[in-house]
Amino acid sequence: MKTLYLYGPPASGKSTLARKLSRDFGRMSVDLDEEIVRRAGMSIPEFFAAYGEPAFRKVESEVLRSVDAPIVALGGGTLLDPENRRYAEEHGFVAVLDVDAETIARRIEAAKGTRPLGDRLAERREHYASFPHRIDADTKVMLPRMLRGLVTPPPSKSHLHRLLIAEYLATGECAAIEEQDCEDIAATKRCLLALKAGESVLDVGESGSTLRFLAPVAAALGVKAEFVKRGRLAERPAIEYAALQPGLHELRGDISSQFVTGLLFALPLLEGDSEIRFSTPLQSRGYVDMTLDVVRSYGIKVEETEGGFRVSGGQRYVSPGAVVPEADWSGAAFWFVANALGSELKIGGLPESSRQPDSAVVGLAESVKAGGEIDVSGCPDNYPALAALNFALGSGARFTGTERLRLKESDRIAAMDAVFANPQDVDSRGDHRIAMAAAILSTVAEGPTLIHGASCVAKSYPGFWDEFRLSLYCVTGWPLKKTRSPELHNAAYAADGRKAEMVSYPAETIEEALRFAEIADVKGMAVTIPHKERVMALLDEIDGSAKEIGAVNTVVFAGGRKIGYNTDEPGFGEAICAFAGRDNLEGLSVALLGAGGAAKAVVCALERLGAATVEVFHRRPLSSGFDLIVNATPVDPIPEYEFTGRELVYDLRYEPAETPLMERARAAGCRVENGFSMLQAQARLQRKLFFGEDAT
């Protein structure tokens, strides 16, 4: 991944954002000033006092080129040096934090004495403005990351709008606005509450559904409503009703099915009969079918004709009782696309069969992969997600039925074209579906993605950004060239629907690994060679069996404490018994090659399982006559040993799958196995420590 360099004035929040991104995405971050302090052994004010600014800038340039981290928070003047700027822009992605001058001045005053150069914003303003990538309070910074765990989309806006209006028309009651309501649903609830209170000014916000559904309903109820429209809604097609009369209502079918829905709600309330007739073919028929299902469930009779619908007047809405809205397929579309790009999400709450037209996304995504022609006229809200999939895969699919997409919260054709032109720096244009499409693209990006106007997702999916948060676990060791622990753990997390991720973090020292754990808010750590013994001195508590073994391979971070365990011992015991085809090892003589942390766990397991003898060979030749040979070293320590063919040989290594030791033993007729079975067993036991007994 390209390094994200966070830059901007002193006190703009670069360090705070770097730490947040570490926690959110499980990536190490480095604060350049803190790294300079660590290497120099003195504070920055002390450095300035002792050596002056030129010496500091020289060290700053050297440290900039030496740090290796995905996220680096720079000092407020690091890139004033043209060579430093050239280095950062060539090796990473530089983003400047935009913070107002008053806030910066207040923060610097509060930290007086710690910033030797004080407030330099005014003289550097032009310098900061010269960088093209900006981060403001409504910018979401995304780093590449596959998603896993259970996601449950919010209630379907389309379904819930209809249920709320039908229930109000049946009972006169309105549901209260709740904190988790998306903005469009809050708009419908707000307007219904206003109608109930006898008010005629209805604030529909940016919700086209609310406006188009309630305009004819208010007129049918005799309310001369004044609709307050926000955002781009005032530019979108609308029909105003000073009054609503029974009779013939002609509509174009290719503008919006929402106009049809509004009339289907309103016309039954009139005294006379009415007819809806389409002058052009009806598009988005699925949304009209959803409306018909709802009004019919409330006792309203609507007859379909060759050219539209016939609606009898004088009807009454009758509530069927408690009704539950479906989960939202239009929101779920983005998760289906994420999975098509490699994520492993479980998507919950969706009905097996649904009237929501956006449920077509599953089949349409397959068509996108095949590079076919995709007609989105019946489900235009799916276009941003499907277009993102097409772009990421380079499938060459062609989209038709896109005419109405130019009349949404943004011109979605133009907006997505702009995303594709610059996917690392996205203007959402205040459109929730553009922001969400860019977010899914960020999971497979080569580097950071900035999404501006990110709060717009609240229009339909207030909890969208929360779905990207994963609890972080890691495996550490050195050099840790190959480890399958993340593969095993992440597969289990996905199967269990956990929002969790294990990453590899090679660390030459265990202190470095624990520093990463603190910065990135790691919940649990798998520890491998050479850190299993050294880590014990740095823990707050050690499980009794780990103390007895003298090695820790699992650390759980809980309540500010670091607690050590050893799952190697029971994991090896489970694996070796399965390999030997026995419940215990009674009567077997065992040779153990190696004396490190893993070897200590193996000795304890062998003794617990009743091995007749256990002899450890460490840097000395192996003698003959053993029933079982266990290798706990990273090499073949007995290259000259001649197998008889009757030994059982278990090599704790699993890369390569057939180690040199195993190859020689198998050639002699021995039964052999690598350590992957132990890795699987001990990893399962680690997950029980991380999550409790429900872990698999």
N, C-alpha and C positions, 0 to 999 in steps of 0.2 A: 504494500500500500504506500502511496505517496505520503510523505510526512506533512502533517498539517501544522503550519507555523502560524501561531496566533500573535498578532501584532497590533500596536496601537499605543495611545498615550499612557504614561504611568497612571496607575489607579483606574484603568478602564475595565478591569476584571478579567484579564487574560489568564492569570493563574487559577482563578476560581472556575472559569469555563474549562480549562484544561483538566482539572480534577474531576469536574462533572462528566466530561466526555470519557475519562478513564473509567468511571463507575458505570456509565451508561453502555459503553461498548467494549469493555474489557481490554483496553489497550493501555500500554504504559505511557505516562506523560512525564515530561521533564520541564521544570521551570529553569530557564537559563540562568537567571540571577541566583537561584538557590544552588545550582550546580557550581557556579563560580565561587560562591561562599564556601561550599563543601571542599573544593579543591584548594582554595587559597587559605582556608583556615581562619578567615576573618570576615566580619560583616562588610557590606558594600560601603557604608559610610567610613568605616575604618580603612578600607582599601583606598578610597578617594583621598582621605586625609594623609595616608602614608605615601601614596605613589602618584596621585593625581588622575584626572580623567583620561589623558592619552594612554597611560599604562593600562587602565581599566579596559579601554576600547580594544587594545591589543589582545589582552587575555580573553575578552568577550568574543572576538573573532576566532580565536583558537578553539574555544569551547564550542562555539556554534558548529564548527566543522567536525568536531569529535563526538558530539552526542549522537546517539542512534536510538531514536524513539519515534513511534507513530505520531505523537502529539508533542509539540514543543511550544511553550509560552516564552516569547522573546521579551527582552527589555524594551523600554519605551524608545530607545534610540539605536537599537541594534542595527537596523537596516539603513541608517543614515549613511553608512559606508557603502558606496556603490558596489564594491566587491562582495560585501556581505549580502546585499540585496540580490545581486546576480546569482550568488551561491544558493540562496534560499529559493528563488524562483526557478532555478534549474533543477533543484533536487526535491522540490515539494510544492505545496500549495499555500500561498500566503493570503491570510484573511485579516482585515483590519476591523477592530471592534469600534463601532460608532457609539460614543457616549457623550452626552451633553457637557458643556464646559462647566456648568454649575455643579454637577455631580462630581466631576473630577476634582474641582477645586475643594469641595467639601471633604472628599476622601483623603486628599493630600494633606489638608489641614489636620484631619484626625490622626494621620500617621506622621506627624511632624517629627523630624529627626531621623527617619528611616529612609528618606529619599533625598540624597545629597543634591540633586539638581532641581528639586522642587517641581513647580508646575510649568512645563515647557510647551503646553498645548498650543498656545497662540503662535509661537514662532515656528512650530512644526506642522501647523494645520495643512499647509499646502503639500508638505511631504506625505502626510497620511492620506490626503485626498488623491494622491497620484497612484494609489494601489486600486486595481479594478474590483477586487472582491471584498465585500463589506458584510459585517454581522451587526444587526441591530436587535432590539428587544424582541422583535417578532420574526427573527430568523432561526430556523431549526438547522442545526449542524448535524449531518448524518455521516457515519463512517460505514464502510462496507461490512456487512455481517449477515449471514444466513439466519433466518428466524426459525424458532421451534416453540412448541408448547401449544396449549389450547387457547384459541381465540373464539370469543362468542360475539358476533356482530350485534349492534344495538337493535332495538325494534325497528321494523320496516317503517320508514317515513310514509311511504305510499299507503300502507295498510292502516297505520295508526291515524293519519289525517282523516281517513274515511270513517274509521270507528268513532273517533271523537265527535265528528260532525253528526253522524247518525245517532249517537247516544244523546247528544244535546237536543236534536230534533225530536227524539222519543220522550225524553224525561225532563228536558230543560236544565239538566245538571251538567256541570263542567268539571273536568279534572283539573286539579291544582297544578300549577307549573312547578316542576321538580328540578333539582340542581342538575341531574344527569340528562335532562331533556336537551336534544339538539336544538339549534336556534330555530329551525323551521317548525318543529313541533311546538316549541314555546310560543311561536307566533300564532299558530292556530288556537292554542289554549288561551292565549291572551285575548284574541279577538272574540272567542266564544264567551269568555268571562265578561268582556265589555258588552256584548249583546245581552247577556243575562242581566247586567246592571242597567240596561236601557240606554247605553251610550251608542253614539253613531259614528264616532271617530275610531277607526280600527287600524291599528299599527300592524301591518303585515310584514314589516322588516324587509328581508330580501327573499321571502318565500313566495315563489310563483304559484305553488299549489294552494297556499292559503288564500291568496288574492283571487285566483280563478275559481276556486270552489265556493268561496263565501260571497263573491259579488252577486251572483244570481240568488243565492240563499237569502242574503240580507234583503234584497229587493222583494222576494216572495214573502218574507216576513213583514213587509211594509216599512222597512228601515231605509231611510235615505242616507246610506253610509258614505263617509268620507274615508278613503283608504290612504294611509300613510305608507309610501313606498320608499325603500332605501336601496342604496347601491345601484346596480345596473337594472334593477327590476323596472324602474320607470321607463327604460328604453325597450323593454320586451313587450311582445304583443299582449293586449288585454282587451276585454269587452266590458264597457261600462253599462250599468243598468239603472236608469232613473226609476224605472218600475219594471215589473215583469208580468207579462200577460200570457194567458193560455193561448194555444194556437200553434201555428207552424213556426219552427225555429230552424233556419238554415245555417249550417256551419261548413266551413272547409275542414276536411278530415286530415289535412296534411300540415296543420299548424301546431296544435297541441291537443292531446286527448283530455287535458285538464278542463278545457271549456265544456266538453261533453259531460264530464263528471259533475261539474257545477250544475248543469241543467238537470241531470238525472237526480241530483239531490233536491233541487228546488221545485221542479214542475209538479211533483205529486202534491205539493202544499197548496197549489192553486185550485180554484173552484172548478174550472173547466178542463177539458182534455187537451193534450198537447201532442205534437209530433216533432221529433228531431230528424232532419233530413240532411244528408251529406252531399255537398256539391262536388267534392273530390273524394277519392278513396280514403277510408279511415286508416290512419297509421297508429302504431302503438295500441293495437286492439287489446293487448293483454291488460293494460291499465284500465280500460273500460270494463273488461270482464271482471276485474277486481272490484270495481265500483258496483257492478250488477250483483256480485255475490254479497256484498255488504248490504246494499239497500234491500235486497230480497230477504236476507236474514232478519231484517227489521220489518218485514211484512209488506214491503212495497212491491207492487206488480208493475213490471215493465215488459212490453211486448216488442219483440224484434221484428222489423219490417225489412223489405228488400233494400230500401234506401236509408234505413236508420232505425229509430225506435218510436213506439207509441206509448204514451204515459197517460194514464187516467188521472183526473184531478180529484180533489177531495179525499186523498188518502192520508192515513195516519201512520207515523212511525211507532212501532212497538218494540221495546227492548227485549232481546232474547235472554237477558241476564248477563252474567260475567262473560266478557269476551277478552281474548288474549291476542295481541298482535303478533304476527310472525316476525322472526328475525330478518334482518335486512339483507337481501341478496345483492343489492347494489354496493353496499359496503363490503360484503364478503368477496365480491369480485376481485378486489385488490389482493386478498389473501390467496385466492386460487391462482392468480398470476404469480405471486411470490413463490408458491409451491412449484409452479411450472418453471421457475428460474432456479430452483434448487433448495428452497427452504422446506422445512418439514413441519408444517403447521397442521394441527387438528382444528377443524372449523366446526364449532358446535352450534346448536340451536336452530339450524336451518330445517324447515319442514321437507319431508321427502317429496311431496308434491306441493306446488305453489302456483298461484295465479300471477305472482310477480314476474313480469317479463324479463327482469334481470337474471332470473334463474337459468336463462339460456347461456350464461357465461361459460359454463363447464364445456359444453359442446363447441361453443365459439372459440374457446381457447385452443381446443384441439385443431380446429380449422386454421387458426392462426399459425400453429406449429407446422401445419402442412403447406402453408403458403397459399391458401385458397382465397376465394372472394368472400368477404364477410359483410353481410347486410345487417346494419345496426339500426334500421329504421324502427324496429319494434322495441328496441332496448337501447336508446342512444346514450344513457348514462354509463353503459358498459364501455363506450368507446375509449376513454382515457386509459383504462386498465389494459384493454386489448391492444391499443396502439403502443403502449409501453412494452408489452410482451413482444409485439412484432419488431419493435426497434431493437430490443435487447438481443433477440435471437437472430435478427437479420433475415427473417423469414420471407419477406417480400409479399406478404398478404396485402390484398387490396380491399379497401373499405367503401361500401356504398350505403345509401340511405342516411347520409350525414348532413343533409341540408339544415335540419333544425338545430344542429350543434352550434351554429353561429349565433343562436339566440338564447343561449344558456347564461349562467352567471358570468361567463366570459365567452368570447368566440373560441370554442374549444378546439377547433381545427387549427387556428392560428396559434393558440396557446401551446398545444402539444408540439407543433412544428418548432416553436421557440425552445421548448424543452429539449427536443432532439438536437437542435443546433448548438446548445450549450447545457448539457445535462448536469454539469458540476455547479452551476450557478443559476437557479431557477426562480423566476418571478411567477408566483402562483396566480397573479392577477385577481386575487381575492376569491379564487374558485377552489372550493374544497376538493373537487375531484382531480384537479391539476396538481395540487399539493400532494395528494395521496398517490397519484401515479408516479410523481417524481420520487417519493419516498421509497416505493417498491423498486424503482430503477437503482436507487442508491445501494441496495443490498448486493448488487453485482458490479458496482462501479470500481474503477481502478484506484480511486482516491476519495477525498471528502466531497460531500455534496452540500451546498447551501440552498435552503428552501425558504424564500422570503414570503412574508405574509402567512406564516404557518398556522396562525390561530384560526384561519378560515375553516379548518376541518370541523370546528364546532358547529357549523351549519348542519351537518348530517351525522358526524361521528365524533362526539366530544372526547371519547377515550382513545382515539386512534393512536396518538403518540405513545400512550402508555403501553400499547401492545408490543412496542419495540424494546421494552425493558426486559432484560433477562438477568436472573441471578447468576453470578459468575463463580466458576470453579476453575482450578488450574492444576496442571502437573508441572513439577519443576525438577530439574537435575542438571547435570553438566557432563558432557556437552549436549545430551538429549537430542541427538541427531534424528533418531526415529523412535516414536512412541505411538502405540495404538490406543492409549488410554482415552484421549479425546474422542476417538471413533467409537469406542465401546460405551463411554458415558453418554455421549450425545445421542447415540441410537436409542439408549434406554430412556433418556429424557424425552425424546420425541415420542416413543411408544407410550410413555406414561402421560403425555400431554403437559410436561413441565416446561415452564418458561425458565430454562436454565441452559447454560453453555459451559463446557470445559474447554479451555485453551491451553496450549503449550507455552510455557514461559521458561526458556533456558536461562539459568542463572549460575554464574561461576561460583557465587557464594550463597549460602542460605539466607544471609542477611539481606542481600539484594532481592531475593524472592519474597521475603517477608515485607520488604518495603513496597514492592509491587502490590502485594496483597492488601496492604493498608491503603495505598492510593486508589486502587481499583475496587475496593470494597469486596474482596474475594470472600466467599462464604465457606469454602473448603478447599484444601490443597492435598494433592497426591505428591508424595516426596519420593524420589528415587535417587540412585547413586549420583554423587558421593555424599549426599546431605542427610542420610537417615540417622546418623549418630550425632552429628553436629547440631541438628535442629533441636535436640532434646534440651540443651542448655538455654534455649531461647523461648521455651514454652512456659505458660503459667500453670499448667496441670498436665500430668501424664497418666494415662490409664495403667492399671496395675500390670496387665500382661505385657504392655509395651516396655514398662520398667524392667520386668523380668527378662525380656528378650534383649533389651539394651539398644533398641532401634525403634524409630517412629517412621511410618510410611504414610500416615494420614493425619492432617491437622484440620480441626474444625474451629472456625472463628465464631464465637457466640458470646454475646453480652460483654464485648470488649476483652474477652479472654481467648487465649490460644491453647487448645486442648489437643494433646497428641495421643494417637492410637496406633496399633499395628494390625493390619489385616493380612499381611503377608503370611503370618503363621497359620491361621485357620484357612486362608485361601490355598496355601500350598498343601495343607493336610487334606483338604477336599479333593484337590487335583491329583495328588499322588495316589490316594486310595482308589480313585476312579481309574487311573492308569494301571495300577497293579491288579485291579479287579478284586480288591479285598476291603473288608471293613476296618482292618488295622494292619500293622506291619510286624506283628509278633513273629519272631523267629528269623527275621531278615537281618543280614549284616549290611550296613550302609556305609559307603564312602562319600564324603562331602568335599567337593573341591571348592575352596574359597573360604574367606573368614570375614567378609564385610557384613553390612547391615542385613542384607537379604539372607546370608548364610546363618546369621544368628537366629532369625525367624525359622529357618528350615530345621536347625538343630532342635529347637523347642518343639516343633511339630513332630519330628521323628521320634523324640523321646515320649511325647504324649501318646503317640500311636503305637508305642510298645516295641520299637525296633530293638532287636537283640543287641546290636552294637552299632555305635555311630562314631566313626573316626574321621577327623577333619584333616584334609591335606591342603596345606597352604605353602606354596613355593617349595614343594618337595615332591619327588616322584610317587606315583600311586602304586601301591603293592597290590598283588592279585588276591582273588578269593572272595570278592564281595558280591552279594546278590543284587544290590541296587547301587548305582552310581548317580549322584546328583551334582550337576555343575552349577555353581553360583558365582561364576566369574564371567567377565565380558569376552573371554577368549576360550580357545581350547587349551587347557593347561597341561594336558597329557598327550601331546602329539606322538610320543614314542610308545604309548601303551598298546599292548596287543590284547584285544578282546577275545574271550573264549566263545562267545556266541550265546551264552546263557544269562548274561547280565541284563538287568533292566536299566536303561539309561534315560535319565530325565535332565534336559538342559533348560535352565530357567530362561535362557534367551529364546526369543521368538522371531528375531530378524537376523538372518534369513530364516524362512520356515524350516529349512533343512540345514542346520548348522554343520560346520566341518566335523565336530565331535559326533553328531548324530549320523552323519554320512558314513564315517568310519565304522561306527558301532553297528549300523544297519547292514553294512557290507559283510560284517563278521557273523551275522545272524541274530543280533540282539534286537529286542523290542525297544523302540525309542519313542520319545515324545518331546516336543518343545514346550516352552513355558507359557504358551498362550492360554492354556486351560487354567493355569494359576492366575494369570492376569485377569481372566474373566471372573474367576471366583472371588479374588480379592477386590476387584472393582465393584462387584455386586455388594460385598460387605461394606465397602466404602460408601456406597449410595445409601445403605441403611443408616450409617452414621450421619450422613448429610441430611437425610429426609425422614428417617424413622422407619418403622416396620413395613410401611406400605410401599417401600421402594422395591423395584425389580432389578 
